[in-house]
């Protein structure tokens, strides 16, 4: 609930500023652009990779994003997974979104996503033979509030397309391949029956995701 209040506050702030921005520049409503951006959190925090393609058409924005090979261990895991001696590997996190541009630099999207989680004992080679249990496929749907900035937009050279896109997203899990969102197994490290739980894809496996992406935007032909 607190996260949703933050999202609503940021949205309200953006809308209140949009009138001033619109008075200065109205041509953004006729934009046709393609942007290719790469997330910074994935390589810096979880040793992975994320690419996102945006298509901007007037006030609408469409995206497809794909995260690859995300590894979480140690303090990035909740206590119950650390005590079980496990690490979590996400071979992919993928999905699309559709949104509305309130201003040139602020848009809100709805995003259905598919996330896969694999569990291994810490230190084991991550192969099918060493995998614990079955793959956990989680599905989420939620809002994402995005910034979209081209700091050198007024330049008439290659710098013009450089893009910075911060985001705050809330992706709660709506379905999981785990029965009752949990899976029980015999842990060879603890010698006990342990439980794996359905995980969200955000900070501390919560639904909250904060990221900054950088990339490049290509202008297409504008509407007349």
BAGUFI-106709 format. One record per residue (C-alpha): residue number from 1; residue in three letters; x, y, z. Coordinates in Angstrom, 1 decimal. Example, Ala and Ser with C-alpha at 12.3 -4.5 7.8 and 13.67 -1.06 7.14 Angstrom:
2
PT  num  residuo      c1      c2      c3
PT    1      ALA    12.3    -4.5     7.8
PT    2      SER    13.7    -1.1     7.1
This chain:
224
PT  num  residuo      c1      c2      c3
PT    1      UNK     0.0     0.0     0.0
PT    2      UNK     2.8     2.4     0.8
PT    3      UNK     4.4     1.8    -2.6
PT    4      UNK     1.2     2.5    -4.4
PT    5      UNK     0.9     5.8    -2.5
PT    6      UNK     4.4     6.7    -3.6
PT    7      UNK     3.5     5.9    -7.2
PT    8      UNK     0.3     8.0    -7.0
PT    9      UNK     2.2    10.9    -5.5
PT   10      UNK     4.8    10.8    -8.3
PT   11      UNK     2.1    10.6   -10.9
PT   12      UNK     0.2    13.5    -9.4
PT   13      UNK     3.4    15.6    -9.3
PT   14      UNK     4.1    14.8   -12.9
PT   15      UNK     0.6    15.7   -13.9
PT   16      UNK     0.8    19.0   -12.1
PT   17      UNK     4.0    19.9   -13.9
PT   18      UNK     2.7    18.8   -17.3
PT   19      UNK     0.7    22.0   -17.9
PT   20      UNK     3.9    24.0   -17.7
PT   21      UNK     5.8    21.6   -19.9
PT   22      UNK     2.9    21.5   -22.5
PT   23      UNK     2.8    25.3   -22.7
PT   24      UNK     6.5    25.3   -23.8
PT   25      UNK     6.3    22.4   -26.2
PT   26      UNK     3.3    20.7   -27.7
PT   27      UNK     5.0    18.8   -30.6
PT   28      UNK     5.8    15.8   -28.3
PT   29      UNK     2.2    14.7   -28.8
PT   30      UNK     3.0    13.9   -32.4
PT   31      UNK     6.2    11.9   -31.6
PT   32      UNK     7.0     8.7   -33.5
PT   33      UNK    10.2     7.2   -32.0
PT   34      UNK    11.9     3.9   -31.3
PT   35      UNK    14.1     3.7   -28.2
PT   36      UNK    16.6     0.9   -27.2
PT   37      UNK    17.6     1.1   -23.6
PT   38      UNK    19.5    -1.2   -21.2
PT   39      UNK    18.9    -1.5   -17.5
PT   40      UNK    21.7    -0.7   -15.1
PT   41      UNK    20.5    -2.6   -12.0
PT   42      UNK    20.8    -6.0   -13.7
PT   43      UNK    24.6    -5.9   -14.6
PT   44      UNK    25.6    -3.9   -11.5
PT   45      UNK    23.6    -5.8    -8.8
PT   46      UNK    22.7    -9.3   -10.1
PT   47      UNK    25.3   -10.0   -12.8
PT   48      UNK    22.7   -10.1   -15.5
PT   49      UNK    21.5    -8.2   -18.6
PT   50      UNK    18.3    -6.4   -19.5
PT   51      UNK    17.2    -4.9   -22.8
PT   52      UNK    14.1    -2.9   -23.6
PT   53      UNK    12.6    -1.7   -26.8
PT   54      UNK    10.1     1.2   -26.7
PT   55      UNK     7.9     2.3   -29.6
PT   56      UNK     6.4     5.8   -29.0
PT   57      UNK     3.4     6.8   -31.1
PT   58      UNK     1.8    10.1   -30.3
PT   59      UNK     0.7     9.8   -26.6
PT   60      UNK     1.0     6.0   -26.5
PT   61      UNK     4.1     4.0   -25.6
PT   62      UNK     4.6     0.3   -26.2
PT   63      UNK     7.5    -1.8   -24.8
PT   64      UNK     9.0    -5.2   -24.8
PT   65      UNK    11.7    -6.0   -22.2
PT   66      UNK    13.8    -9.1   -21.6
PT   67      UNK    16.1    -9.8   -18.6
PT   68      UNK    18.7   -12.5   -18.9
PT   69      UNK    20.7   -14.6   -16.5
PT   70      UNK    20.1   -12.9   -13.2
PT   71      UNK    21.9   -14.3   -10.1
PT   72      UNK    20.9   -13.7    -6.5
PT   73      UNK    22.7   -14.9    -3.5
PT   74      UNK    23.9   -13.9     0.0
PT   75      UNK    22.3   -10.7     1.3
PT   76      UNK    20.1   -10.4    -1.7
PT   77      UNK    18.1   -13.4    -0.5
PT   78      UNK    15.6   -13.6     2.3
PT   79      UNK    16.8   -15.2     5.5
PT   80      UNK    14.9   -18.5     5.0
PT   81      UNK    16.7   -19.1     1.6
PT   82      UNK    20.1   -18.2     3.1
PT   83      UNK    19.5   -20.7     6.0
PT   84      UNK    18.8   -23.4     3.4
PT   85      UNK    22.1   -22.7     1.7
PT   86      UNK    20.6   -21.8    -1.6
PT   87      UNK    21.1   -19.4    -4.5
PT   88      UNK    18.5   -18.2    -7.0
PT   89      UNK    19.0   -18.0   -10.7
PT   90      UNK    16.6   -16.3   -13.0
PT   91      UNK    17.3   -17.4   -16.6
PT   92      UNK    14.8   -14.9   -17.9
PT   93      UNK    12.3   -12.2   -16.9
PT   94      UNK    10.3   -11.1   -19.9
PT   95      UNK     7.1    -9.3   -21.0
PT   96      UNK     5.5    -6.3   -22.6
PT   97      UNK     3.8    -3.1   -21.6
PT   98      UNK     1.4    -0.5   -22.9
PT   99      UNK     1.2     3.0   -21.5
PT  100      UNK     0.1     6.6   -21.8
PT  101      UNK     2.4     9.6   -22.0
PT  102      UNK     1.2    12.4   -19.6
PT  103      UNK     4.1    14.5   -20.7
PT  104      UNK     7.1    14.1   -23.0
PT  105      UNK     9.1    12.8   -20.0
PT  106      UNK     6.5    10.9   -17.9
PT  107      UNK     4.4     7.9   -18.8
PT  108      UNK     2.5     5.2   -16.9
PT  109      UNK     2.3     1.6   -18.2
PT  110      UNK     0.5    -1.6   -17.4
PT  111      UNK     2.9    -4.6   -17.7
PT  112      UNK     2.2    -8.3   -17.7
PT  113      UNK     5.4   -10.2   -17.1
PT  114      UNK     6.7   -13.8   -17.0
PT  115      UNK     9.6   -14.7   -14.6
PT  116      UNK    11.4   -18.0   -14.2
PT  117      UNK    13.3   -18.9   -11.0
PT  118      UNK    15.7   -21.8   -10.5
PT  119      UNK    17.1   -22.9    -7.1
PT  120      UNK    20.6   -24.4    -6.5
PT  121      UNK    22.7   -25.2    -3.5
PT  122      UNK    25.3   -22.5    -3.0
PT  123      UNK    28.6   -23.5    -4.7
PT  124      UNK    27.1   -26.0    -7.0
PT  125      UNK    27.4   -25.8   -10.8
PT  126      UNK    24.1   -24.6   -12.2
PT  127      UNK    23.1   -27.6   -14.3
PT  128      UNK    19.8   -29.4   -14.7
PT  129      UNK    21.1   -32.3   -12.6
PT  130      UNK    21.9   -30.0    -9.7
PT  131      UNK    18.7   -28.0    -9.9
PT  132      UNK    16.4   -28.3    -6.8
PT  133      UNK    12.9   -29.3    -7.6
PT  134      UNK    11.2   -27.8   -10.7
PT  135      UNK    11.4   -24.5   -12.3
PT  136      UNK     9.2   -21.9   -10.7
PT  137      UNK     7.3   -19.9   -13.3
PT  138      UNK     5.7   -16.7   -11.9
PT  139      UNK     3.4   -14.3   -13.6
PT  140      UNK     2.8   -10.7   -12.7
PT  141      UNK     0.7    -7.8   -13.8
PT  142      UNK     1.2    -4.3   -12.5
PT  143      UNK     1.8    -0.6   -13.1
PT  144      UNK     5.1     1.0   -14.0
PT  145      UNK     5.8     4.8   -13.8
PT  146      UNK     8.6     5.8   -16.2
PT  147      UNK    10.7     8.8   -16.9
PT  148      UNK    12.0     9.4   -20.4
PT  149      UNK    14.7    12.0   -20.9
PT  150      UNK    16.8    13.0   -23.8
PT  151      UNK    19.3    15.5   -22.2
PT  152      UNK    20.8    16.5   -25.5
PT  153      UNK    17.6    16.6   -27.5
PT  154      UNK    18.3    20.1   -28.9
PT  155      UNK    21.6    19.0   -30.3
PT  156      UNK    21.9    18.4   -34.0
PT  157      UNK    24.4    15.6   -33.8
PT  158      UNK    24.7    12.1   -32.5
PT  159      UNK    24.3    13.1   -28.9
PT  160      UNK    20.6    14.0   -29.6
PT  161      UNK    19.4    10.4   -29.2
PT  162      UNK    21.0     9.6   -25.8
PT  163      UNK    18.2     8.6   -23.5
PT  164      UNK    17.9     8.1   -19.7
PT  165      UNK    14.8     6.3   -18.4
PT  166      UNK    14.3     5.9   -14.6
PT  167      UNK    11.4     3.7   -13.5
PT  168      UNK     9.4     2.6   -10.4
PT  169      UNK     7.3    -0.5   -11.0
PT  170      UNK     5.0    -2.6    -8.9
PT  171      UNK     4.6    -6.1   -10.2
PT  172      UNK     2.6    -8.4    -7.8
PT  173      UNK     2.5   -12.1    -8.6
PT  174      UNK    -0.9   -13.2   -10.0
PT  175      UNK    -0.1   -16.8   -10.7
PT  176      UNK     2.6   -19.4   -10.0
PT  177      UNK     3.6   -22.9   -11.1
PT  178      UNK     4.0   -23.8    -7.5
PT  179      UNK     0.9   -25.4    -6.0
PT  180      UNK    -0.4   -23.1    -3.3
PT  181      UNK     2.6   -20.9    -4.1
PT  182      UNK     5.0   -23.2    -2.3
PT  183      UNK     7.2   -26.3    -2.9
PT  184      UNK     8.5   -28.7    -0.3
PT  185      UNK    11.8   -30.7    -0.7
PT  186      UNK    14.4   -32.6     1.2
PT  187      UNK    17.4   -30.3     1.7
PT  188      UNK    20.7   -32.3     1.7
PT  189      UNK    22.6   -29.5     3.4
PT  190      UNK    20.2   -29.0     6.4
PT  191      UNK    19.0   -32.6     6.5
PT  192      UNK    15.4   -31.4     6.8
PT  193      UNK    12.3   -30.9     4.8
PT  194      UNK    12.4   -27.3     3.6
PT  195      UNK    10.0   -25.1     1.7
PT  196      UNK    10.5   -22.9    -1.3
PT  197      UNK     8.0   -20.1    -1.8
PT  198      UNK     6.7   -18.3    -4.8
PT  199      UNK     8.8   -15.2    -5.4
PT  200      UNK     8.2   -11.8    -6.9
PT  201      UNK    10.8   -10.3    -9.1
PT  202      UNK    11.6    -7.1    -7.3
PT  203      UNK    13.7    -5.8    -4.4
PT  204      UNK    14.1    -8.6    -1.8
PT  205      UNK    11.7   -10.6    -4.0
PT  206      UNK     9.0    -8.0    -3.3
PT  207      UNK     6.8    -6.6    -6.1
PT  208      UNK     8.7    -3.3    -6.0
PT  209      UNK    11.3    -2.6    -8.8
PT  210      UNK    13.4     0.5    -9.1
PT  211      UNK    15.8     0.8   -12.1
PT  212      UNK    17.5     3.3   -14.4
PT  213      UNK    18.0     2.5   -18.0
PT  214      UNK    20.2     4.2   -20.6
PT  215      UNK    20.2     3.9   -24.3
PT  216      UNK    19.4     5.6   -27.6
PT  217      UNK    16.3     7.0   -29.3
PT  218      UNK    15.7     7.2   -33.0
PT  219      UNK    13.2     9.7   -34.3
PT  220      UNK    10.8     8.5   -37.0
PT  221      UNK     8.7    10.6   -39.3
PT  222      UNK     6.3    12.9   -37.5
PT  223      UNK     2.6    13.1   -38.2
PT  224      UNK     1.7    16.1   -40.3
